Amino acid sequence: MHFFLRSISDSDLLSLRRQGRLIWERYCSSVQSVVDTVVAVLRDRLAIPPLPIQDEPSPSVFNSTFTPLRTEAVVSETEPEESLGPIEPPYPSPSYKRNYTVFLTQGHEMWNDWGDPFRLYPQLPFDVLLPSDAKFVGSGMGFRPIGRGAGGAGKEFSENLGGNNPREQFTIVMLTYEREQVLINSLSRLYGLPYLNKVVVIWNSPKPPLEDLRWPDIGVPVHVVKASRNSLNNRFLPYDAIETEAVLSVDDDTHLRHHEIVFGFRVWREQRDRVVGFPGRFHAWDLNNGGWLYNSNYSCELSMVLTGAAFFHKYYMYLYSYWLPQAVRDKVDEYMNCEDIAMNFLISHITRKPPVKVTSRWTFRCPGCPVSLSEDDTHFQERHKCIKFFTQVFGYTPLLNTQFRADSILFKTRIPHDKQKCFKFI
């Protein structure tokens, strides 16, 4: 027995612990969970799909009789010489395409890994990719190959999304609290952004917007959701107004250029199960007292990408709101902090992969905006405590390190004068 136990590797011990905890918490922790499991097993054997997951309603902050004032978007910084993609009408992501097949093809994962056998989700970040032939042979899936399949450099690249997935768009989710002019400026900068489906503004303030506030017309719908209470967890509620798989979560004072957003979206399309974004951070070991600390210093190794400027799949919004232990969300409400750390913990726990950082940008605050709470020392002390607390809740630290960032393929590559790079600055 002694030699047998010593033969079990640390990685296998972690896998066994995670699997044992998953089975206990999901299927055996209460009488209700046992009953739900028995019903789910019978339903699965009969090939009956579960009930669909419920989206959160998106009540508008404006009443039905009020029409907000509109104004043209004032864009101070434009780059007309760089084409980033076609401007298309809003196109929602197809949903519930695998109602009867997801449990047949990925049943093991649904019961034992990243899935949820009790609910049916509109999309998953783990869908199997079709081969390249599907772009041309009878697929009808809406692929947009580069150069119609012949490939190409910057000009052809900017005309189509390419990649391994059909055409799609993304939704920007922006959390705001009593910074109306900062919000309006951020919305204005989104005018003319390719592949943008809509903007969902989460109005966390108990006060409604000023009636004379003029909202910019940015070419796509801007839906302002009235939050039931002031909570940073509202950032990750799966609102029914979000109709795309790709979600770009941004703070209201985030200043990202269009080419950065489009590049981040293209990278996320190839890393759909991970956080893909701009501001990288990491957890560092406390050499004096032990335990993990939050660190925002410049580093060659990262383990988190802050959701103040990051892409992720809407599926994780369901998991954060309905599956993540309530103690984690309570801690976020207690500190009014750490929701981005919690999301990184969750996704790394599910995928056992680190996030993906894109471009060289390290900070993302807009110039001239008011000083944010993140610059206060108390903010960092709370984030230290959050990492330690989340580690206790998860039973281990799921964050994983990464030592690379993503830049476009032809970045810093010498090309013929008659060719264009994928992006001018990335």
C-alpha positions in Angstrom: 0.0 0.0 0.0 2.8 2.4 0.8 4.5 2.0 -2.6 1.1 2.2 -4.4 0.3 5.5 -2.7 3.7 6.9 -3.4 3.3 6.0 -7.1 0.4 8.5 -7.4 1.7 11.7 -8.9 0.8 15.2 -7.6 -1.1 16.0 -10.8 -3.2 12.8 -10.5 -3.9 13.7 -6.8 -5.2 17.1 -7.9 -7.4 15.6 -10.6 -8.8 13.1 -8.2 -9.5 15.8 -5.6 -11.2 18.1 -8.2 -13.2 15.2 -9.5 -14.3 14.0 -6.1 -15.3 17.5 -5.0 -17.3 18.0 -8.3 -19.2 14.7 -7.9 -19.9 15.4 -4.2 -21.1 19.1 -4.6 -23.0 18.6 -7.9 -24.6 15.2 -7.3 -24.5 14.1 -3.7 -24.3 17.2 -1.4 -28.0 17.3 -0.6 -31.3 15.4 -1.0 -32.3 17.9 -3.7 -29.1 17.3 -5.6 -29.5 13.5 -5.4 -33.1 13.8 -6.7 -32.0 16.1 -9.5 -29.2 13.7 -10.4 -31.6 10.7 -10.6 -34.0 12.6 -12.8 -31.1 13.9 -15.0 -29.8 10.4 -15.5 -33.2 9.0 -16.5 -33.7 11.9 -18.9 -30.2 11.4 -20.4 -30.9 7.7 -20.9 -34.1 8.6 -22.8 -32.2 11.2 -24.9 -34.5 14.0 -23.6 -32.7 17.3 -23.5 -32.8 19.3 -20.2 -34.7 22.6 -19.8 -32.9 25.6 -21.2 -31.0 27.9 -18.8 -32.8 31.1 -17.9 -31.3 34.4 -19.0 -31.6 37.4 -16.7 -34.2 40.0 -17.7 -32.8 43.3 -19.0 -35.2 46.0 -17.8 -34.5 49.3 -19.4 -33.5 52.2 -17.1 -35.9 54.3 -19.2 -39.7 53.9 -18.8 -41.9 53.1 -21.7 -43.0 56.6 -22.3 -39.6 58.3 -22.2 -37.4 58.6 -25.3 -33.8 59.5 -24.5 -32.2 62.4 -26.4 -29.8 61.4 -29.2 -26.8 63.1 -30.6 -24.2 62.3 -33.2 -21.1 60.6 -31.8 -18.1 62.9 -31.6 -15.0 60.9 -32.3 -11.8 62.8 -31.6 -9.3 60.1 -32.7 -10.0 58.3 -36.0 -7.8 56.3 -38.2 -9.5 56.3 -41.6 -6.5 55.0 -43.4 -6.8 51.6 -41.6 -9.7 49.4 -42.6 -10.5 47.0 -39.8 -13.5 45.2 -41.2 -17.0 45.7 -42.8 -19.7 47.5 -40.9 -22.6 45.0 -40.8 -26.1 45.1 -39.3 -26.5 43.3 -35.9 -26.3 39.6 -36.2 -27.1 37.4 -33.1 -25.2 34.2 -32.6 -27.2 31.1 -33.5 -28.4 29.4 -30.3 -29.5 25.9 -29.2 -28.1 24.2 -32.3 -27.1 21.0 -30.4 -30.1 20.2 -28.2 -30.2 16.5 -28.9 -26.5 15.9 -29.8 -24.4 17.6 -27.1 -25.0 14.8 -24.6 -24.2 12.2 -27.3 -20.9 13.7 -28.5 -19.7 15.4 -25.3 -21.7 13.6 -22.6 -18.6 12.6 -20.6 -17.6 16.3 -20.3 -21.1 17.4 -19.5 -21.3 15.1 -16.5 -17.6 15.0 -15.4 -15.8 18.1 -16.5 -16.9 21.6 -17.7 -20.5 20.8 -18.4 -23.8 21.1 -16.5 -26.1 18.1 -17.1 -29.1 19.8 -15.5 -29.5 22.7 -17.9 -29.3 23.3 -21.7 -27.1 26.2 -22.7 -27.6 28.2 -25.9 -23.9 27.9 -26.9 -20.8 26.4 -25.4 -17.2 27.5 -25.8 -16.2 23.9 -26.3 -18.1 23.2 -29.5 -16.1 21.0 -31.9 -14.6 22.8 -34.9 -15.4 21.7 -38.4 -12.6 21.0 -40.9 -11.4 23.6 -43.3 -13.4 21.9 -46.1 -16.6 23.0 -44.5 -15.9 26.6 -45.6 -16.4 25.6 -49.2 -18.2 22.2 -49.4 -21.9 22.4 -48.6 -21.7 23.8 -45.2 -23.8 26.9 -45.4 -22.5 27.9 -42.0 -21.6 31.5 -42.9 -17.9 31.2 -43.0 -15.9 34.3 -44.1 -12.5 32.9 -45.3 -9.7 35.3 -46.0 -9.5 36.2 -49.7 -12.5 33.8 -50.3 -10.1 31.0 -49.3 -7.0 32.1 -51.2 -5.6 33.8 -48.2 -3.9 37.2 -48.3 -2.2 39.9 -46.4 -3.6 43.0 -44.8 -6.1 44.1 -47.4 -7.7 40.7 -47.8 -7.5 40.1 -44.0 -9.4 43.3 -43.2 -12.3 42.3 -45.5 -13.3 39.1 -43.7 -13.0 37.5 -40.3 -11.5 34.2 -41.5 -10.5 31.8 -38.8 -12.1 28.4 -38.0 -15.6 29.6 -37.0 -18.5 31.1 -38.9 -19.1 34.8 -39.0 -20.2 36.3 -35.7 -20.2 39.6 -33.7 -19.6 40.6 -30.1 -21.4 42.5 -27.4 -19.8 45.1 -25.2 -21.0 45.0 -21.6 -20.1 48.2 -19.7 -20.7 48.8 -16.0 -21.2 52.4 -14.9 -22.0 54.2 -11.7 -22.7 58.0 -11.6 -20.1 59.0 -14.2 -22.4 60.0 -17.0 -20.0 62.1 -19.0 -17.2 59.5 -18.8 -19.8 56.9 -20.0 -21.0 59.1 -22.9 -17.3 59.7 -24.0 -16.6 56.0 -23.9 -19.8 55.2 -25.9 -18.8 57.9 -28.5 -15.5 56.2 -29.1 -17.3 53.0 -30.2 -18.7 54.6 -33.3 -17.9 52.7 -36.5 -16.4 49.7 -34.6 -16.6 46.6 -36.9 -18.3 43.4 -35.7 -20.0 45.2 -32.8 -23.5 43.8 -32.2 -24.7 46.1 -29.5 -23.7 47.8 -26.2 -25.3 46.7 -22.9 -24.8 49.4 -20.3 -25.4 48.2 -16.7 -26.7 51.2 -14.8 -25.6 50.4 -11.2 -26.7 53.7 -9.8 -30.0 54.0 -7.9 -30.5 57.4 -9.6 -31.8 57.3 -13.2 -29.9 59.2 -16.0 -30.5 62.9 -16.4 -33.4 63.5 -18.7 -31.4 66.0 -20.8 -28.4 63.6 -21.1 -27.7 63.1 -24.8 -26.8 59.6 -25.8 -24.5 59.2 -28.9 -25.7 57.4 -32.0 -23.0 54.9 -32.6 -24.6 52.8 -35.3 -25.7 49.9 -33.1 -28.3 49.6 -30.3 -27.3 50.8 -26.8 -29.4 49.0 -24.2 -29.2 50.6 -20.7 -30.1 48.0 -18.1 -31.4 49.1 -14.7 -29.6 47.1 -12.1 -31.6 45.9 -9.1 -28.8 46.9 -6.8 -25.3 48.3 -6.9 -23.1 45.2 -7.2 -20.0 44.5 -9.2 -21.5 41.0 -9.8 -23.9 42.6 -12.2 -21.1 42.8 -14.7 -21.4 39.0 -15.2 -25.2 38.5 -15.1 -26.3 36.7 -18.3 -28.7 39.3 -19.5 -31.1 38.3 -22.3 -30.1 41.5 -24.1 -26.7 39.8 -24.8 -27.3 37.8 -28.0 -23.8 36.9 -29.0 -21.4 34.3 -27.7 -18.5 36.8 -27.5 -18.7 39.3 -24.7 -16.3 42.2 -24.3 -16.4 43.4 -20.7 -15.1 47.0 -20.2 -15.2 49.6 -17.5 -16.8 52.9 -18.4 -13.4 54.6 -18.3 -11.6 52.1 -20.4 -9.9 53.6 -23.5 -9.2 51.0 -26.2 -8.6 51.8 -29.8 -10.7 50.1 -32.5 -7.8 48.0 -33.9 -7.0 46.7 -30.4 -10.6 45.6 -29.9 -10.9 44.0 -33.3 -7.6 42.2 -32.8 -8.7 41.0 -29.4 -11.9 39.7 -30.9 -10.0 37.8 -33.6 -7.8 36.2 -31.0 -10.7 35.2 -28.8 -12.3 33.4 -31.7 -9.4 31.0 -31.6 -9.4 30.8 -27.8 -13.1 30.7 -27.0 -12.8 28.9 -23.7 -10.4 31.4 -22.2 -10.2 35.0 -21.0 -8.6 37.1 -23.8 -7.8 40.7 -23.0 -5.4 43.5 -22.3 -4.4 44.3 -18.7 -2.4 41.4 -17.4 -1.8 40.7 -13.7 -0.4 37.8 -11.7 -0.5 36.2 -8.3 2.8 36.3 -6.5 4.0 34.2 -3.5 4.5 36.1 -0.3 8.1 35.4 0.6 7.8 36.7 4.2 4.4 35.3 5.4 3.5 32.7 2.8 0.3 32.6 0.8 -0.6 34.4 -2.5 -0.7 38.1 -3.2 -2.1 40.2 -6.0 0.5 41.9 -8.1 0.2 44.5 -10.9 3.9 45.1 -11.5 5.5 44.7 -14.9 6.2 41.0 -15.3 7.2 38.4 -17.8 4.7 36.0 -16.4 1.0 36.5 -16.0 -1.9 34.5 -14.5 -4.9 36.9 -14.8 -6.4 39.3 -17.4 -8.6 41.9 -15.8 -12.2 41.9 -17.0 -12.2 45.7 -17.2 -11.0 45.1 -20.8 -11.4 41.4 -21.8 -13.3 39.0 -24.0 -14.9 35.9 -22.7 -17.8 33.5 -23.6 -21.3 34.2 -22.3 -21.3 30.6 -21.0 -19.1 31.8 -18.1 -21.6 34.4 -17.2 -24.1 31.7 -16.4 -21.5 29.8 -14.4 -20.5 32.9 -12.5 -24.0 33.8 -11.6 -25.6 30.4 -11.0 -22.8 27.9 -10.3 -20.0 29.8 -8.5 -20.2 29.4 -4.7 -22.3 32.2 -3.2 -19.5 33.0 -0.8 -17.4 34.3 -3.7 -20.1 36.7 -4.8 -20.7 37.7 -1.2 -17.0 38.6 -0.8 -17.2 40.7 -4.0 -20.1 42.6 -2.6 -18.4 43.0 0.8 -15.3 44.7 -0.7 -17.0 46.1 -3.9 -13.9 44.6 -5.5 -12.4 41.4 -6.9 -15.1 40.4 -9.4 -12.4 40.2 -12.1 -10.2 37.9 -9.9 -13.2 35.7 -9.3 -13.9 35.3 -13.0 -10.3 34.4 -13.6 -10.4 31.8 -10.8 -13.6 30.4 -12.3 -12.4 30.0 -15.9 -9.0 28.7 -14.9 -10.7 26.2 -12.6 -13.0 25.0 -15.5 -10.4 24.9 -18.3 -7.1 24.4 -16.4 -5.6 27.0 -18.8 -4.2 30.5 -18.3 -5.7 33.6 -19.9 -4.4 35.1 -23.1 -3.0 38.6 -23.1 -3.1 40.6 -26.3 -1.0 43.5 -27.5 1.6 45.4 -25.4 -0.9 47.5 -23.5 -0.5 47.2 -19.7 -2.9 49.9 -18.5 -6.2 50.9 -20.1 -7.5 54.0 -18.2 -8.7 56.9 -20.3 -6.8 60.2 -20.2 -8.6 62.9 -18.2 -10.9 60.5 -16.4 -11.4 60.9 -12.6 -9.0 58.9 -10.4 -10.4 55.4 -9.9 -10.6 53.3 -6.8 -8.0 50.9 -8.2 -5.3 53.4 -7.4 -6.0 53.3 -3.7 -3.8 51.1 -1.4 -6.9 49.7 0.2 -7.9 48.4 -3.2 -4.7 46.2 -3.3 -5.0 45.1 0.3 -8.6 43.8 -0.5 -7.4 42.0 -3.6 -4.7 40.2 -1.5 -7.4 39.0 0.8 -9.6 38.0 -2.1 -7.0 35.7 -3.6 -6.5 34.0 -0.3 -10.2 33.7 0.3 -11.0 32.4 -3.1 -8.2 29.8 -2.7 -10.0 28.6 0.4 -13.3 28.4 -1.4 -11.9 26.5 -4.4 -9.7 24.3 -2.2 -6.6 25.2 -4.3 -5.4 28.1 -6.4 -6.6 27.4 -10.0 -4.7 30.3 -11.6 -2.0 29.2 -14.1 0.9 31.2 -15.4 1.6 32.2 -19.0 4.7 33.7 -20.5 3.5 34.9 -23.8 1.2 37.5 -25.3 -0.5 37.5 -28.7 0.4 39.9 -31.5 -0.7 39.7 -35.2 1.2 37.4 -37.5 2.9 40.0 -39.6 3.8 42.3 -36.7 7.4 43.4 -37.1 7.7 41.3 -40.3 9.3 42.9 -43.4 6.9 42.5 -46.3 6.9 43.7 -49.9 5.9 47.3 -50.4 2.8 46.3 -52.3 1.4 44.3 -49.3 -0.2 45.5 -46.1 0.3 44.2 -42.6 -2.7 42.7 -40.7 -2.8 45.7 -38.4 -0.7 48.8 -38.6 0.2 48.9 -34.9 -0.2 45.4 -33.6 
